[in-house]
Amino acid sequence: MDGGLSVNELNGGGSDADVAFDTTIEELCKNLCELRSSTNHSPSRQSFGSYGDEESKIDSDLQHLALGESPDLDITEEDEEEEEEVDTVIDTVRPASAAAAKPSSSEVITPKDTEKQVGKKNANMGLGNATRKKKKVQNGGGNEEPSSELARFLLNQARNLISSGESINKALELSLRASKLFEASADKKKPCLEQIMCLHVTAAIYCKLKEYNEAIPILQRSIELPVVEEGYALAKFAGLMQLGDTYAMTGQLENSVSCYTEGLTIQKKFLGENDPRVGETCRYLAEALVQALRFDEAEKLCQTALSIHRQNGSPGSIAEAADRRLMGLICETKGDHENALEHLVLASMAMSSANGREEDDSEVAFVDASIGDSYLSLSRFDEAISAYHKSLTALKTAKGENHPSVGSVYIRLADLYNRTGKTREAKSYIDNALRIYDESQHTLEISPEEIASGLTEISVICESMNEVERAVTLLQKALKIYGDGGPGQKMMVVGIEAQMGVLYYMMGKYLDSYNTFKSAVSKLRGTGTGKKQSTFYGIAVNQMGLACVQLGEIEEGVELFEEAKCVLEQECGMYHPETLGVYNNLAGAYDAIGRLEDAIALLGHVVGAREEKLGTANVDTEEEKGRLVQLLKEAGKVTGRKAKSLQTLIDSDLMTSSHLR
């Protein structure tokens, strides 16, 4: 993964996904001998999909079909005893939602090599020492159904169209026709490998067209067909990983994690707990868990991957470096900066010692930038500056001085100098970063999402420098780049809108704040991905309630506070500071509309919790006790009492933006 391996970077960009799906569709047809090999005890089978090396590969035994062999086919048939003895081997699949990487030439079966392999009448098809009989079958005769043979032909044509880039829509039409023919001619008792592979290809084409909702039911069907116990473990594993990728592209992270978890379970069953390929999948699942903000689970899985790779490889291997890089991100996010620094330094050392390409130098530079982040978190500013400048020099050499990755390091330096009170230097680095992003907007090689992410980070620094209007302008530019938020981008749009809502509130533009929060909350409610019941959702709803109160819409504000209360009680508990803040706001709203008993009950809980955590001498505790005493005094005077202004009743801490970052 590119960049400093931030959570945003883990989500990936749209252009990367396009390249990845191009690669995926091609790989579906490049490695077709793998699935047969995996079910026929082939000790020399190819390994594919190691982390950072290759993209997803979905395998099948119909190699002659995908490579366009003539209709006069040689079809080999195994002895019945051989078919009963299945030794299935599962490899890791590098999911298509990740950034595309170049395949390793030693691991990928090239079309040229495959054609040679298929062209030989006595070719073994990579099946190890299995003995075979051969039977000549003419097109439309023998044991082959005409509809099945036609389906193979159509699938081959679809593959050719994809390879040539002529018409992705025509390729989709052909693959759909092939899928229907395979379905019609399939054996009801045993699934057809060509049919499963066809479903995978069709789903990948839909993903290329960004029609993810069409791809999902097809992939769900593809994992229903193969029965693991009958030797189709690899087919099911590949389908689960591809389905997980597609869920991730639509922002359905929980469903994505479930698919990866099931795939990992299958892999462990057939490879054992300590196989290196299990370690690869553990790390990828950990990455997905980081995106889902499930850091404790991610840390355990990443530690498992690290242990597996240390057992199977030499110290300081590239696989171990990748594990440590991810572990560094997880530790940094959890606030364990010392451990994060240790993992990242070891990762940088391992990657630097490897004989790599220019791309490898870039990866080391990104890790060095993350090392700077850890130093900054530890207030070791001189060491942070050194790490950032090391990263900056390497990126300028590898990527060019105007690449957005260089801009991202400028942003880090701006943040550092802003924290240390050197505003002039901070503004200089901000201007340099903005210049790069402005120039990159018209460059096709740079993804718009990368630019939008940079603008969002700069806005945070501007806000901390009290340049609120400039921060809003930058967020508006970022929001314009994202538009309505395509698949996988909705949460980015929601985050930007929530931040804008906070800034509008700080500027006193309460109507703009309300409308922006309303847009963000409606997106969260409509995702159907579990995001509605999250801490972020609860805080956003609370902020929307504050805007309502300032607009005089007290009743709506009460409804929103009550919704936020339910969410945060479930997610954080009754004694969490975020929950207590919402209690405070709701108590003030209840008081304003005359519901004194409810207000007293809530404020009494808040005072008790604050006294237990902060002590009775704390300023906040004293203030809340005073409010509670006042409410108790007024409890018998409700009839003639006027509604109070909420200006003094709302928890002021929740009016700031820090809770939404």
WOTA-V810106 format. One record per residue. RES is the residue in three letters. SS is DSSP state (a for helix, b for strand, c for the rest). OMEGA is omega as a letter, one per 40 degrees, with the letter a starting at -180 (NA if undefined). NEAR is the number of other ideal C-beta (glycine too) atoms within 8 Angstrom. Layout:
RES/SS/OMEGA/NEAR, RES/SS/OMEGA/NEAR
//
This chain:
MET/c/a/8, ASP/c/i/8, GLY/c/a/10, GLY/c/i/11, LEU/c/i/13, SER/c/i/8, VAL/a/i/10, ASN/a/a/7, GLU/a/i/12, LEU/a/i/11, ASN/a/i/10, GLY/c/i/10, GLY/c/a/11, GLY/a/a/11, SER/a/i/9, ASP/a/a/12, ALA/a/i/14, ASP/a/i/9, VAL/a/a/10, ALA/a/a/15, PHE/a/i/12, ASP/a/a/10, THR/a/a/12, THR/a/a/16, ILE/a/i/14, GLU/a/a/10, GLU/a/i/15, LEU/a/a/16, CYS/a/a/12, LYS/a/a/13, ASN/c/a/13, LEU/c/a/17, CYS/c/a/14, GLU/a/a/17, LEU/a/i/14, ARG/a/i/13, SER/a/a/15, SER/a/a/14, THR/c/a/11, ASN/c/i/13, HIS/c/i/9, SER/c/a/12, PRO/c/a/5, SER/c/a/5, ARG/c/i/11, GLN/c/i/10, SER/c/a/8, PHE/c/i/13, GLY/c/i/14, SER/c/a/14, TYR/c/i/10, GLY/c/a/7, ASP/c/a/10, GLU/c/i/13, GLU/c/a/14, SER/c/i/15, LYS/c/i/15, ILE/c/a/15, ASP/c/i/13, SER/c/a/14, ASP/c/a/9, LEU/c/a/11, GLN/a/a/13, HIS/a/i/9, LEU/a/a/12, ALA/a/a/14, LEU/c/i/13, GLY/c/i/5, GLU/c/a/8, SER/c/a/4, PRO/c/i/6, ASP/c/a/5, LEU/b/i/10, ASP/b/a/8, ILE/b/a/10, THR/b/a/9, GLU/b/a/7, GLU/b/i/10, ASP/c/a/8, GLU/a/a/6, GLU/a/i/6, GLU/a/a/10, GLU/a/a/8, GLU/a/a/6, GLU/c/a/7, VAL/c/i/10, ASP/c/a/7, THR/c/i/12, VAL/c/a/11, ILE/c/i/12, ASP/c/i/10, THR/c/i/13, VAL/c/i/15, ARG/c/a/15, PRO/c/a/13, ALA/c/a/15, SER/c/i/11, ALA/c/i/14, ALA/c/a/10, ALA/c/i/9, ALA/c/a/10, LYS/c/i/3, PRO/c/i/11, SER/c/a/9, SER/c/a/6, SER/c/a/4, GLU/c/a/11, VAL/c/i/13, ILE/c/a/9, THR/c/i/8, PRO/a/a/7, LYS/a/i/6, ASP/a/a/8, THR/a/i/14, GLU/a/i/9, LYS/a/a/8, GLN/a/a/12, VAL/a/a/12, GLY/a/a/7, LYS/c/a/7, LYS/c/a/5, ASN/c/a/5, ALA/c/a/8, ASN/c/a/8, MET/c/i/12, GLY/c/a/13, LEU/c/i/10, GLY/c/a/12, ASN/c/a/4, ALA/c/i/11, THR/c/a/5, ARG/b/i/10, LYS/b/i/7, LYS/b/a/10, LYS/b/i/9, LYS/b/a/6, VAL/b/i/10, GLN/c/a/7, ASN/c/i/8, GLY/c/a/6, GLY/c/i/6, GLY/c/a/8, ASN/c/a/5, GLU/c/i/12, GLU/c/i/6, PRO/a/a/7, SER/a/i/9, SER/a/i/13, GLU/a/i/12, LEU/a/i/9, ALA/a/i/16, ARG/a/i/12, PHE/a/a/10, LEU/a/i/13, LEU/a/i/17, ASN/a/i/12, GLN/a/i/9, ALA/a/i/16, ARG/a/i/14, ASN/a/i/9, LEU/a/i/13, ILE/a/a/12, SER/a/a/8, SER/a/a/6, GLY/c/a/5, GLU/c/a/5, SER/c/i/6, ILE/a/i/11, ASN/a/i/7, LYS/a/i/10, ALA/a/i/13, LEU/a/i/13, GLU/a/a/8, LEU/a/a/13, SER/a/i/15, LEU/a/i/9, ARG/a/i/10, ALA/a/a/14, SER/a/i/14, LYS/a/i/8, LEU/a/i/13, PHE/a/i/14, GLU/a/a/8, ALA/a/a/7, SER/a/a/10, ALA/c/i/9, ASP/c/a/6, LYS/c/a/3, LYS/c/a/3, LYS/c/a/5, PRO/c/a/12, CYS/c/a/11, LEU/a/i/13, GLU/a/a/14, GLN/a/i/13, ILE/a/i/16, MET/a/i/17, CYS/a/i/14, LEU/a/i/15, HIS/a/a/15, VAL/a/a/16, THR/a/i/14, ALA/a/i/15, ALA/a/i/16, ILE/a/i/15, TYR/a/i/13, CYS/a/i/17, LYS/a/i/11, LEU/c/a/9, LYS/c/i/7, GLU/c/a/8, TYR/a/a/12, ASN/a/i/6, GLU/a/a/8, ALA/a/a/14, ILE/a/i/13, PRO/a/i/7, ILE/a/i/13, LEU/a/i/15, GLN/a/i/9, ARG/a/a/9, SER/a/i/16, ILE/a/i/11, GLU/a/a/5, LEU/a/a/11, PRO/c/i/13, VAL/c/a/6, VAL/a/a/10, GLU/a/a/4, GLU/a/i/8, GLY/c/a/7, TYR/c/a/15, ALA/a/a/14, LEU/a/i/15, ALA/a/a/16, LYS/a/i/12, PHE/a/a/13, ALA/a/i/14, GLY/a/i/16, LEU/a/a/14, MET/a/i/14, GLN/a/i/19, LEU/a/i/14, GLY/a/i/17, ASP/a/a/15, THR/a/i/16, TYR/a/a/13, ALA/a/a/15, MET/a/i/12, THR/c/i/11, GLY/c/a/13, GLN/c/a/11, LEU/a/a/13, GLU/a/i/9, ASN/a/i/10, SER/a/i/14, VAL/a/i/14, SER/a/i/9, CYS/a/i/13, TYR/a/a/16, THR/a/i/9, GLU/a/i/9, GLY/a/i/14, LEU/a/i/12, THR/a/i/8, ILE/a/a/14, GLN/a/i/15, LYS/a/a/10, LYS/a/a/8, PHE/a/a/9, LEU/a/a/10, GLY/c/a/6, GLU/c/a/6, ASN/c/i/7, ASP/c/a/11, PRO/a/a/10, ARG/a/i/14, VAL/a/i/16, GLY/a/i/16, GLU/a/a/15, THR/a/i/14, CYS/a/a/14, ARG/a/a/15, TYR/a/i/14, LEU/a/i/13, ALA/a/i/16, GLU/a/i/12, ALA/a/i/14, LEU/a/i/13, VAL/a/i/16, GLN/a/i/11, ALA/c/i/10, LEU/c/i/7, ARG/c/a/9, PHE/a/a/11, ASP/a/i/6, GLU/a/i/9, ALA/a/a/14, GLU/a/i/13, LYS/a/a/8, LEU/a/i/13, CYS/a/i/15, GLN/a/i/9, THR/a/i/10, ALA/a/a/14, LEU/a/i/13, SER/a/a/8, ILE/a/a/15, HIS/a/i/14, ARG/a/i/9, GLN/a/a/7, ASN/a/a/9, GLY/c/i/10, SER/c/i/4, PRO/c/i/6, GLY/c/i/9, SER/c/i/10, ILE/a/i/9, ALA/a/i/13, GLU/a/i/14, ALA/a/i/14, ALA/a/i/12, ASP/a/a/14, ARG/a/i/14, ARG/a/i/14, LEU/a/i/15, MET/a/i/15, GLY/a/i/17, LEU/a/a/14, ILE/a/i/15, CYS/a/i/13, GLU/a/a/14, THR/a/i/9, LYS/c/i/8, GLY/c/i/6, ASP/c/a/8, HIS/a/a/11, GLU/a/i/7, ASN/a/i/9, ALA/a/a/16, LEU/a/a/13, GLU/a/a/8, HIS/a/a/13, LEU/a/i/15, VAL/a/i/9, LEU/a/i/11, ALA/a/i/14, SER/a/i/12, MET/a/a/9, ALA/a/a/14, MET/a/i/14, SER/a/a/7, SER/a/a/6, ALA/c/i/9, ASN/c/a/2, GLY/c/a/8, ARG/c/i/5, GLU/a/i/6, GLU/a/i/8, ASP/a/i/10, ASP/a/i/12, SER/a/a/14, GLU/a/i/11, VAL/a/i/12, ALA/a/i/14, PHE/a/i/14, VAL/a/i/16, ASP/a/i/14, ALA/a/i/16, SER/a/i/15, ILE/a/i/13, GLY/a/i/17, ASP/a/i/12, SER/a/i/14, TYR/a/i/13, LEU/a/i/14, SER/a/i/10, LEU/c/a/9, SER/c/i/5, ARG/c/a/8, PHE/a/a/11, ASP/a/i/6, GLU/a/i/9, ALA/a/i/13, ILE/a/i/11, SER/a/a/9, ALA/a/i/13, TYR/a/a/15, HIS/a/i/8, LYS/a/i/10, SER/a/a/14, LEU/a/i/12, THR/a/a/8, ALA/a/a/13, LEU/a/i/14, LYS/a/i/10, THR/a/a/7, ALA/a/a/10, LYS/a/a/9, GLY/c/a/6, GLU/c/a/5, ASN/c/i/7, HIS/c/a/12, PRO/a/i/12, SER/a/i/13, VAL/a/i/15, GLY/a/a/14, SER/a/i/14, VAL/a/i/13, TYR/a/i/14, ILE/a/i/15, ARG/a/i/14, LEU/a/i/13, ALA/a/i/17, ASP/a/a/11, LEU/a/a/14, TYR/a/i/12, ASN/a/i/13, ARG/a/a/8, THR/c/i/7, GLY/c/i/5, LYS/c/a/8, THR/a/a/9, ARG/a/i/6, GLU/a/i/10, ALA/a/a/14, LYS/a/i/10, SER/a/i/9, TYR/a/i/13, ILE/a/i/14, ASP/a/i/8, ASN/a/i/10, ALA/a/a/15, LEU/a/i/9, ARG/a/i/8, ILE/a/a/14, TYR/a/i/13, ASP/a/a/7, GLU/a/a/9, SER/a/a/14, GLN/c/a/9, HIS/c/i/4, THR/c/a/7, LEU/c/a/3, GLU/c/a/3, ILE/c/a/11, SER/c/i/9, PRO/a/a/12, GLU/a/i/13, GLU/a/i/11, ILE/a/a/15, ALA/a/i/15, SER/a/i/12, GLY/a/i/14, LEU/a/i/14, THR/a/i/14, GLU/a/i/10, ILE/a/a/14, SER/a/i/15, VAL/a/i/11, ILE/a/i/14, CYS/a/i/13, GLU/a/i/12, SER/a/i/7, MET/c/a/10, ASN/c/i/5, GLU/c/a/8, VAL/a/a/11, GLU/a/i/7, ARG/a/i/9, ALA/a/i/13, VAL/a/i/13, THR/a/i/8, LEU/a/i/13, LEU/a/i/15, GLN/a/i/9, LYS/a/i/10, ALA/a/a/15, LEU/a/i/12, LYS/a/i/7, ILE/a/a/11, TYR/a/a/15, GLY/c/i/6, ASP/c/i/5, GLY/c/i/10, GLY/c/i/10, PRO/c/a/9, GLY/c/a/13, GLN/c/a/12, LYS/a/a/12, MET/a/i/9, MET/a/i/14, VAL/a/i/14, VAL/a/i/13, GLY/a/i/10, ILE/a/a/14, GLU/a/i/14, ALA/a/i/15, GLN/a/i/15, MET/a/i/13, GLY/a/i/17, VAL/a/a/13, LEU/a/i/14, TYR/a/i/13, TYR/a/i/15, MET/a/a/10, MET/c/a/9, GLY/c/i/5, LYS/c/a/8, TYR/a/i/11, LEU/a/i/8, ASP/a/i/8, SER/a/a/15, TYR/a/a/13, ASN/a/i/8, THR/a/i/13, PHE/a/i/15, LYS/a/i/9, SER/a/a/9, ALA/a/a/14, VAL/a/i/12, SER/a/i/8, LYS/a/i/13, LEU/a/i/14, ARG/a/a/7, GLY/a/a/6, THR/c/a/11, GLY/c/a/4, THR/c/a/9, GLY/c/a/7, LYS/c/a/11, LYS/c/a/9, GLN/c/i/8, SER/c/i/12, THR/a/i/10, PHE/a/i/10, TYR/a/a/13, GLY/a/i/15, ILE/a/i/14, ALA/a/i/16, VAL/a/i/13, ASN/a/i/16, GLN/a/i/17, MET/a/i/14, GLY/a/i/17, LEU/a/i/14, ALA/a/i/15, CYS/a/a/13, VAL/a/a/14, GLN/a/i/9, LEU/c/i/9, GLY/c/i/5, GLU/c/a/8, ILE/a/a/12, GLU/a/i/7, GLU/a/i/9, GLY/a/i/13, VAL/a/i/13, GLU/a/a/9, LEU/a/i/13, PHE/a/a/14, GLU/a/i/9, GLU/a/i/9, ALA/a/i/14, LYS/a/a/12, CYS/a/a/8, VAL/a/a/15, LEU/a/i/16, GLU/a/a/10, GLN/a/a/7, GLU/a/a/9, CYS/c/a/10, GLY/c/a/6, MET/c/a/7, TYR/c/i/7, HIS/c/a/9, PRO/a/i/5, GLU/a/a/12, THR/a/i/14, LEU/a/i/12, GLY/a/i/12, VAL/a/i/16, TYR/a/a/13, ASN/a/i/15, ASN/a/a/17, LEU/a/i/13, ALA/a/i/15, GLY/a/i/13, ALA/a/i/16, TYR/a/i/13, ASP/a/a/13, ALA/a/a/12, ILE/c/i/10, GLY/c/i/8, ARG/c/a/8, LEU/a/a/12, GLU/a/i/7, ASP/a/i/9, ALA/a/a/13, ILE/a/a/13, ALA/a/a/8, LEU/a/a/13, LEU/a/i/15, GLY/a/i/9, HIS/a/a/10, VAL/a/a/13, VAL/a/i/12, GLY/a/a/8, ALA/a/a/11, ARG/a/a/13, GLU/a/a/11, GLU/a/a/6, LYS/a/a/7, LEU/a/a/8, GLY/c/a/7, THR/c/a/6, ALA/c/a/5, ASN/c/a/10, VAL/a/a/5, ASP/a/a/8, THR/a/a/14, GLU/a/a/10, GLU/a/a/8, GLU/a/i/13, LYS/a/i/9, GLY/a/i/8, ARG/a/a/10, LEU/a/i/12, VAL/a/a/8, GLN/a/i/8, LEU/a/i/13, LEU/a/i/8, LYS/a/a/7, GLU/a/a/10, ALA/c/i/10, GLY/c/a/4, LYS/c/a/8, VAL/c/a/9, THR/c/a/4, GLY/c/a/4, ARG/c/i/8, LYS/c/i/3, ALA/c/a/6, LYS/c/i/8, SER/c/a/6, LEU/a/a/11, GLN/a/a/5, THR/a/a/6, LEU/c/a/13, ILE/c/i/13, ASP/c/a/10, SER/a/a/5, ASP/a/a/6, LEU/a/i/15, MET/a/a/9, THR/c/a/8, SER/c/a/10, SER/a/a/5, HIS/a/a/9, LEU/a/a/12, ARG/c/NA/6
//
